[in-house]
Amino acid sequence: MNDAERKLIALYDQASPAIRRRGRSWYPETNRRLREIAERTGATPAHAAAVFSIVSPMVQVMTALDWTEQILAGERTYGAFHSQSTKIARALASSKPVYYISGPKVNPFYRAIQGDTSALVLDRWALYAAGHPERSSSVTKSAWREIEAAYRSAAELCGETVRAFQAIVWIVVRETTPRRNGIVPKLGDLTA
């Protein structure tokens, strides 16, 4: 067992039964909420998941949900960055929006929301949990592969799907890591 696996399992072991339930339900609950948004806006669930995945980097979950609904209702054209507008437009114009969902975090995020329990979402919190303090853009390909392998191995050892294990660990690390000022942020989340 390597250091990343030990760290991940230690975080999983910190998770209360309630946190484990939240983690296991995080992606199905997100899918349910996106289906509701799709129904209200006349979009398909795949398009709602695509927009949500594209706008999700670097914003809180509830903000990404709000932006997704605004975009699908035609009230907004992008998320946090104008560069997202082209990706969103391409995804919405396609019957297969998954073809326009790229990137090492965004594509697995879309797949996990759509039900792929083997999809592994490695965002900054997931990388941090595995012992990598830098942003995903600074992770070498070999380090990325090692982190992926550690998550998959730890999930199997804990008897969880990769998707559920990642979400459980993500919740634990996000809700217990203090900021530089020592305050643990109370982040809005759908399963809190």
C-alpha positions as CSV (number, residue, x, y, z in Angstrom):
1,M,0.0,0.0,0.0
2,N,1.4,3.4,-1.0
3,D,1.2,6.7,0.9
4,A,-1.7,8.0,-1.2
5,E,-3.8,4.9,-0.5
6,R,-3.1,5.2,3.2
7,K,-4.2,8.8,3.2
8,L,-7.3,8.0,1.3
9,I,-8.3,5.1,3.5
10,A,-7.6,7.2,6.6
11,L,-10.0,9.9,5.3
12,Y,-12.6,7.3,4.5
13,D,-12.2,5.8,8.0
14,Q,-13.0,9.3,9.4
15,A,-16.3,9.4,7.6
16,S,-19.3,8.9,9.8
17,P,-22.2,6.7,8.5
18,A,-24.0,9.9,7.6
19,I,-21.1,11.2,5.6
20,R,-20.8,7.8,3.8
21,R,-24.5,7.9,2.9
22,R,-24.0,11.5,1.6
23,G,-21.1,10.4,-0.5
24,R,-22.9,7.4,-1.9
25,S,-25.9,9.6,-2.8
26,W,-24.0,12.6,-4.1
27,Y,-23.9,11.8,-7.8
28,P,-27.4,10.2,-7.9
29,E,-28.7,13.3,-6.1
30,T,-26.9,15.6,-8.6
31,N,-28.4,13.6,-11.5
32,R,-31.9,13.9,-10.0
33,R,-31.5,17.7,-9.6
34,L,-30.2,18.1,-13.1
35,R,-33.1,16.0,-14.4
36,E,-35.5,18.5,-12.6
37,I,-33.6,21.4,-14.2
38,A,-33.9,19.7,-17.6
39,E,-37.6,19.2,-17.2
40,R,-38.1,22.9,-16.1
41,T,-36.1,24.2,-19.0
42,G,-37.0,21.8,-21.8
43,A,-33.5,20.5,-22.1
44,T,-32.4,16.8,-22.1
45,P,-30.8,15.4,-18.9
46,A,-27.6,14.8,-20.9
47,H,-27.5,18.5,-21.9
48,A,-28.1,19.6,-18.3
49,A,-25.3,17.3,-17.1
50,A,-23.0,18.6,-19.8
51,V,-23.6,22.3,-18.9
52,F,-23.2,21.6,-15.2
53,S,-19.9,19.7,-15.8
54,I,-18.6,22.5,-17.9
55,V,-19.4,25.3,-15.5
56,S,-18.4,23.3,-12.3
57,P,-14.7,24.0,-12.1
58,M,-13.7,26.5,-9.4
59,V,-17.3,27.2,-8.2
60,Q,-19.5,25.8,-5.5
61,V,-22.0,23.1,-6.4
62,M,-25.1,25.3,-5.7
63,T,-23.7,28.1,-7.9
64,A,-23.0,25.6,-10.7
65,L,-26.6,24.3,-10.5
66,D,-28.0,27.9,-10.6
67,W,-25.9,28.7,-13.6
68,T,-26.9,25.5,-15.4
69,E,-30.5,26.4,-15.0
70,Q,-29.9,30.0,-16.2
71,I,-28.0,28.8,-19.2
72,L,-30.6,26.2,-20.2
73,A,-33.3,28.8,-19.8
74,G,-31.4,31.2,-22.1
75,E,-30.7,33.7,-19.3
76,R,-26.9,33.3,-19.3
77,T,-24.4,32.1,-21.9
78,Y,-21.5,30.9,-19.8
79,G,-20.4,30.0,-16.3
80,A,-17.5,31.7,-14.5
81,F,-15.5,32.2,-17.7
82,H,-16.4,33.5,-21.2
83,S,-14.2,30.6,-22.6
84,Q,-16.9,28.2,-21.4
85,S,-19.5,29.7,-23.7
86,T,-18.0,28.0,-26.8
87,K,-17.9,24.6,-25.0
88,I,-21.5,25.0,-23.8
89,A,-22.8,26.1,-27.2
90,R,-21.2,23.0,-28.8
91,A,-22.5,20.6,-26.2
92,L,-26.0,22.1,-26.5
93,A,-26.0,21.9,-30.3
94,S,-25.1,18.2,-30.2
95,S,-27.3,15.1,-29.7
96,K,-24.2,13.6,-28.0
97,P,-23.0,16.4,-25.6
98,V,-20.4,14.0,-24.1
99,Y,-18.3,14.5,-27.2
100,Y,-17.7,18.1,-26.1
101,I,-17.0,17.4,-22.4
102,S,-13.3,17.2,-22.2
103,G,-10.6,17.5,-19.6
104,P,-9.3,15.2,-16.8
105,K,-11.9,16.5,-14.3
106,V,-14.9,17.5,-16.4
107,N,-15.3,14.4,-18.5
108,P,-15.2,11.9,-15.6
109,F,-17.5,14.3,-13.6
110,Y,-20.1,14.2,-16.5
111,R,-19.8,10.4,-16.6
112,A,-20.2,10.0,-12.8
113,I,-23.3,12.2,-12.9
114,Q,-24.7,10.1,-15.7
115,G,-24.3,6.9,-13.7
116,D,-20.8,5.6,-14.4
117,T,-19.7,4.2,-11.0
118,S,-16.2,3.6,-12.2
119,A,-15.7,7.2,-13.2
120,L,-13.0,8.9,-11.0
121,V,-13.3,12.7,-10.6
122,L,-10.0,14.2,-9.6
123,D,-10.5,17.8,-8.8
124,R,-8.3,19.9,-6.5
125,W,-9.9,18.5,-3.3
126,A,-9.6,14.9,-4.5
127,L,-5.9,15.5,-5.4
128,Y,-5.3,17.1,-2.1
129,A,-6.9,14.1,-0.3
130,A,-4.4,11.9,-2.0
131,G,-1.5,14.1,-0.8
132,H,-1.0,16.3,-3.9
133,P,-1.2,19.9,-2.8
134,E,-1.1,21.5,-6.2
135,R,-3.7,22.2,-8.9
136,S,-4.5,19.5,-11.4
137,S,-2.5,21.3,-14.1
138,S,0.7,20.8,-12.1
139,V,0.3,17.0,-11.7
140,T,2.5,15.0,-13.9
141,K,1.0,12.2,-16.0
142,S,2.8,9.6,-13.9
143,A,1.6,11.2,-10.7
144,W,-1.9,11.4,-12.1
145,R,-1.8,7.6,-12.9
146,E,-0.5,6.8,-9.4
147,I,-3.3,8.9,-7.8
148,E,-5.9,7.2,-10.0
149,A,-4.5,3.8,-9.0
150,A,-4.5,4.7,-5.3
151,Y,-8.2,5.8,-5.5
152,R,-9.2,2.6,-7.3
153,S,-7.3,0.4,-5.0
154,A,-8.5,2.1,-1.8
155,A,-12.2,2.0,-3.1
156,E,-11.9,-1.7,-3.6
157,L,-10.3,-2.2,-0.2
158,C,-13.1,-0.3,1.4
159,G,-15.9,-2.1,-0.5
160,E,-17.1,1.0,-2.3
161,T,-17.5,1.9,-6.0
162,V,-14.9,4.3,-7.2
163,R,-17.5,7.1,-7.7
164,A,-18.9,6.7,-4.1
165,F,-15.4,6.4,-2.5
166,Q,-14.2,9.6,-4.2
167,A,-17.3,11.5,-3.2
168,I,-17.0,10.3,0.5
169,V,-13.4,11.2,0.7
170,W,-14.1,14.6,-1.1
171,I,-16.8,15.5,1.5
172,V,-14.5,14.6,4.4
173,V,-11.5,16.5,3.1
174,R,-13.6,19.5,2.0
175,E,-15.4,19.7,5.3
176,T,-12.4,19.3,7.6
177,T,-9.6,21.2,5.9
178,P,-9.2,24.7,7.4
179,R,-8.3,27.7,5.2
180,R,-5.1,29.5,5.9
181,N,-6.8,31.6,8.5
182,G,-7.7,28.4,10.4
183,I,-11.4,28.5,9.7
184,V,-13.1,25.5,8.2
185,P,-15.5,26.8,5.5
186,K,-19.1,25.9,5.6
187,L,-19.6,25.2,1.9
188,G,-23.0,24.8,0.4
189,D,-23.6,21.4,-1.0
190,L,-26.6,19.4,-2.1
191,T,-26.3,16.7,0.4
192,A,-25.3,18.8,3.4
